[in-house]
């Protein structure tokens, strides 16, 4: 994003002058997304996937324990 504001002066034809209250303003903004942002995002997604896998394995183990308990203690 960029912006430029200014006042220009001058005279007739090629004559320069009348720049009495000349003003210039500039505003700039830049943003760069590089490899570090991509790698951070990928690392975050990978850790979330590992967490999901661990949670699923814990549920699987709990289900197996429940199945064995029900098998040992008849209803």
Residue pairs with C-beta under 8 A, 6 or more apart in sequence:
1 27
1 28
1 29
1 30
2 26
2 27
2 28
2 29
3 25
3 26
3 27
3 28
4 24
4 25
4 26
4 27
5 23
5 24
5 25
5 26
6 22
6 23
6 24
6 25
7 21
7 22
7 23
7 24
8 22
9 17
9 18
9 19
9 20
9 22
10 16
10 17
10 18
10 19
11 17
11 18
